[in-house]
Amino acid sequence: MIKRLFDITAATAALVILSPVYAITAYKVKKNLGSPVIFRQTRPGLNGKPFEMIKFRSMKNSIDTEGNPLEDDERLTAFGKTLRNSSLDELPELWNVIKGDMSLVGPRPLLMEYLPYIMMSKRVATVYVRVLRGMHKLMVAMRLVGMKNLRSTHGMSIISHYG
């Protein structure tokens, strides 16, 4: 609750203070790259729930003869590089923070294509924590009952019982 209040307060203050920079950047993007000024991309948020992240556009909309976008290196202009290096392209993300899609403090939202890997790593981490807890319980049991009593009366090992 305190973190959310901090996010809203800080993002709102930053938007108000940086509004002239926001307006000038939007104008320069429009002048150098054309419309649209804002780039929207779906990213995974909390618990994998998708949200639309917004940024200032930093690439041209150049396409090949088949209608596919060109490689990023070919579409990124000198202006776009400057925009990215200064992180001004990320100013619109303050709106995502105010909406509650993102936080000022925390991990950066990855691309949706990485979501299965993120979810898998969370499952692996959960299993790992369970194993560590089980091992801790085993160590406590070994200290309490001694090595000679590690088998239960039903023939079940202490590891399968506490793991």
Rosetta blueprint (number, residue, H / E / L):
1 M L
2 I H
3 K H
4 R H
5 L H
6 F H
7 D H
8 I H
9 T H
10 A H
11 A H
12 T H
13 A H
14 A H
15 L H
16 V H
17 I H
18 L L
19 S H
20 P H
21 V H
22 Y H
23 A H
24 I H
25 T H
26 A H
27 Y H
28 K H
29 V H
30 K H
31 K H
32 N H
33 L H
34 G L
35 S L
36 P L
37 V L
38 I E
39 F E
40 R E
41 Q E
42 T E
43 R E
44 P E
45 G L
46 L H
47 N H
48 G H
49 K L
50 P E
51 F E
52 E E
53 M E
54 I E
55 K E
56 F E
57 R L
58 S L
59 M E
60 K L
61 N L
62 S L
63 I E
64 D L
65 T L
66 E L
67 G L
68 N L
69 P E
70 L L
71 E L
72 D H
73 D H
74 E H
75 R H
76 L E
77 T L
78 A H
79 F H
80 G H
81 K H
82 T H
83 L H
84 R H
85 N H
86 S L
87 S L
88 L H
89 D H
90 E H
91 L L
92 P L
93 E H
94 L H
95 W H
96 N H
97 V H
98 I H
99 K H
100 G L
101 D L
102 M L
103 S L
104 L L
105 V L
106 G L
107 P L
108 R L
109 P L
110 L L
111 L L
112 M H
113 E H
114 Y H
115 L H
116 P H
117 Y H
118 I H
119 M H
120 M H
121 S H
122 K H
123 R H
124 V H
125 A H
126 T H
127 V H
128 Y H
129 V H
130 R H
131 V H
132 L H
133 R H
134 G H
135 M H
136 H H
137 K H
138 L H
139 M H
140 V H
141 A H
142 M H
143 R H
144 L H
145 V H
146 G L
147 M H
148 K H
149 N H
150 L L
151 R E
152 S L
153 T L
154 H L
155 G L
156 M L
157 S E
158 I H
159 I H
160 S H
161 H H
162 Y H
163 G L
